[in-house]
Amino acid sequence: MSETIKLAQQLVKRESVTPNDGGCQKIIANRLAALGFKHTHLRFEDVDNLWSVTEGDGPLFVFAGHTDVVPTGPLESWTHPPFGAEIHDGSIYGRGTSDMKSSIAAMVVAVERLFAKGPVNGRIGFLITSDEEGPAVNGTVKVVEFLEQNAIKMNWCIVGEPTSTNNLGDVIKNGRRGSLNGTLNIEGKQGHVAYPHLGENPVHKFADALAALTREQWDNGNEFFPATTFQISNIHAGTGVTNVIPGEMEVKFNFRFSTEVTSDELQQRVKSILDAHELNYDLDWSLSGNPFITGRGELVDATVSAIKKVCNTDAELSTSGGTSDGRFIAPTGAQVLELGPCNATIHQIDEHVAVAELDTLTDVYEELLTKLLRS
């Protein structure tokens, strides 16, 4: 059994549902300490974070990841224990095997292999949090603030999210769309359905505005991003009976937006549509993250080349999917990519990843480090 698989099993066996780290970061820190890494443990409220870096000069390459996992769901539905890290038919099973403890194991072992072959021209860091699957307010974003305050500048960063679709390395995330959430409350007047003239139904009032919002072309996207999308996620109104006109209505919605539009512009355009329909409303906004993109350059070229050499695969650059902690790192000016194992079972019952895939991922990470720090 390879060192990557052994370490992945160690990490998966730790119950670390957000925001708990479950002792994973201690395991990682101990492995890195043997290589000369210096650690800073950063705890913000109930979240543990690890910043670990080598000393010296030169460009700084950072591996970023998270040790927290989503809840298991009903334990009786799992074929293999969610924290058992059992290997069956060539795959390792357990919560976090794909997302993303196995990536962290591959990162650590790749660095161990690299250092065993001699010195490198630069520094390597690890940014590990236990707050990625949760609110994401005391994790990577706080560590980035710490780095900025201490004038520590990352040049390149690989986030170990499970980006591969069918085969390892077939997809690299070189950016992510922004995510903007809205909670809309529309006021009406409660009344009896038999006397509609004495009430004011907020559902009816909102109908035309909803149609306008869903018809709106927010932008056309660009070479990196698809067009911005608007989606209603929740609607609630009424008392639960059939004979009462609701007095108010709550609507939750989300934008996944490209770099062609800003969150401020989206907010203003939504307000204009609602105002045009003369609604009595309150609207609260929550920005989960702005879009970011890493174009062709040192990191993209080295990553694509490493995948081609190890996997004989032509990697596709993509910005699809949800948000990631890359959104907190990219604003520092670092080149940021996401690369990890196949994502077919992330957050599912019986989450698993192929053992051979993790060993190959370790090879890719090592080859990438070689190209950037030994060329």
C-alpha positions, -999 to 999 in steps of 0.1 A, spaced: 0 0 0 14 34 -10 21 62 14 -6 83 -1 -33 56 6 -20 51 41 -22 88 49 -56 92 32 -69 64 54 -55 81 85 -73 113 76 -106 97 66 -108 78 98 -109 111 117 -145 123 122 -142 159 111 -177 172 103 -176 210 98 -162 229 117 -144 201 135 -109 192 123 -108 159 143 -71 160 147 -64 158 109 -42 190 109 -20 175 136 -13 145 115 -5 168 85 17 191 106 37 162 120 45 149 85 55 183 72 76 191 103 99 162 94 106 181 61 114 214 79 81 231 76 73 258 102 38 258 115 14 285 125 -18 272 140 -46 297 136 -79 292 155 -108 315 149 -138 308 171 -145 271 166 -124 267 134 -89 252 132 -65 264 105 -30 254 97 -4 276 78 28 256 72 57 268 51 93 262 43 119 288 50 141 304 23 137 327 -7 121 324 -41 85 320 -53 60 306 -30 39 276 -41 9 268 -19 -13 237 -16 -47 247 -2 -73 223 12 -98 215 39 -101 188 65 -137 193 73 -164 172 56 -202 173 52 -224 152 75 -227 115 66 -265 113 64 -282 81 76 -254 57 87 -276 26 79 -275 37 42 -237 33 40 -224 1 26 -190 8 42 -186 29 75 -183 66 66 -152 69 88 -138 34 82 -116 42 52 -122 7 40 -107 -4 6 -131 -25 -15 -128 -34 -52 -99 -10 -57 -116 20 -41 -113 37 -7 -146 44 9 -156 71 34 -167 107 39 -140 130 26 -123 104 3 -131 126 -27 -137 159 -10 -110 163 -1 -88 144 24 -73 122 -3 -60 153 -22 -43 165 9 -26 131 14 -14 132 -22 -1 168 -17 19 158 14 34 127 -2 42 146 -34 62 171 -14 80 143 6 90 127 -27 102 161 -41 124 169 -11 139 134 -12 153 142 -46 171 174 -34 166 211 -28 141 232 -47 142 268 -60 115 284 -39 92 277 -10 62 255 -4 33 262 19 2 244 30 -30 263 38 -54 239 55 -88 248 71 -117 231 88 -143 256 76 -148 251 39 -180 230 39 -197 254 64 -201 291 66 -165 297 54 -160 328 76 -133 316 100 -113 295 76 -93 303 45 -105 339 43 -90 346 78 -58 328 70 -54 349 39 -59 380 60 -31 368 83 -8 362 53 -15 397 39 -9 413 73 25 396 75 34 405 39 34 368 28 27 367 -9 16 335 -27 28 331 -63 10 299 -72 -18 279 -55 -33 246 -61 -66 239 -43 -73 202 -41 -110 202 -49 -122 171 -68 -123 186 -103 -119 156 -125 -151 143 -143 -144 110 -160 -107 105 -157 -81 121 -134 -69 154 -148 -95 157 -175 -108 190 -160 -89 218 -142 -109 246 -126 -91 278 -135 -118 300 -120 -152 301 -105 -183 321 -110 -194 345 -84 -223 337 -61 -248 363 -49 -278 355 -27 -310 375 -22 -338 373 3 -368 392 -9 -398 399 14 -429 413 -3 -457 428 18 -494 423 10 -525 423 30 -540 391 46 -577 385 39 -604 360 31 -601 344 -4 -638 350 -9 -633 387 -6 -601 394 -26 -609 431 -29 -603 434 8 -569 418 7 -537 422 -14 -521 390 -25 -482 394 -26 -479 362 -47 -501 377 -74 -482 410 -72 -449 393 -76 -459 372 -106 -451 397 -133 -418 408 -116 -408 371 -114 -415 367 -151 -393 397 -158 -365 385 -136 -365 351 -153 -365 366 -188 -337 390 -181 -304 384 -200 -280 394 -174 -249 391 -196 -236 368 -224 -206 354 -206 -172 353 -222 -144 329 -232 -140 317 -196 -176 319 -182 -211 310 -193 -238 336 -191 -249 347 -156 -278 327 -143 -307 337 -120 -325 309 -100 -353 310 -74 -344 285 -47 -372 290 -22 -407 306 -21 -429 308 10 -462 324 16 -495 317 33 -508 301 65 -511 266 51 -548 267 46 -568 273 14 -591 301 24 -566 328 35 -549 353 13 -512 355 24 -501 387 40 -465 384 30 -442 364 8 -405 354 11 -384 346 -20 -349 333 -19 -328 334 -50 -292 331 -63 -271 345 -91 -241 326 -104 -223 354 -122 -194 359 -146 -168 386 -148 -190 405 -172 -211 419 -144 -205 429 -108 -226 421 -78 -234 458 -74 -247 459 -110 -269 428 -104 -284 443 -72 -292 476 -90 -309 458 -119 -330 436 -97 -341 467 -77 -351 485 -110 -372 455 -120 -389 453 -86 -395 490 -85 -410 490 -120 -437 466 -107 -445 488 -78 -439 462 -51 -438 469 -14 -407 450 -5 -375 446 16 -344 429 0 -313 416 18 -282 406 -1 -254 382 7 -223 379 -15 -207 344 -11 -179 353 -35 -168 372 -65 -158 355 -97 -121 349 -104 -101 336 -133 -65 324 -138 -55 327 -174 -27 311 -194 6 315 -175 31 297 -155 7 277 -133 -17 267 -160 10 257 -184 29 237 -158 -3 220 -146 -15 211 -181 20 198 -190 22 177 -158 -12 161 -165 -2 154 -201 30 138 -190 16 116 -162 -19 108 -175 -15 114 -212 -47 135 -210 -54 169 -225 -69 188 -196 -99 211 -201 -100 245 -184 -133 251 -167 -151 275 -144 -182 254 -139 -196 242 -105 -200 259 -72 -177 282 -52 -145 272 -36 -119 287 -12 -100 298 -43 -123 328 -42 -105 340 -11 -70 334 -25 -72 348 -60 -77 384 -49 -42 383 -34 -28 382 -69 -18 346 -68 -24 323 -97 -50 298 -85 -61 265 -100 -82 236 -86 -71 201 -93 -81 169 -76 -97 134 -81 -130 125 -98 -161 141 -82 -187 115 -91 -195 107 -54 -188 138 -35 -213 145 -6 -230 112 -15 -237 80 5 -207 57 0 -184 84 -12 -153 68 -26 -123 73 -49 -101 48 -68 -69 39 -51 -49 40 -83 -63 75 -90 -48 88 -58 -14 74 -66 -16 90 -100 -27 123 -85 4 122 -63 25 118 -94 8 148 -110 14 170 -80 50 160 -78 56 166 -115 39 200 -112 62 210 -83 92 198 -103 83 219 -133 78 251 -112 105 247 -86 132 228 -103 132 243 -138 
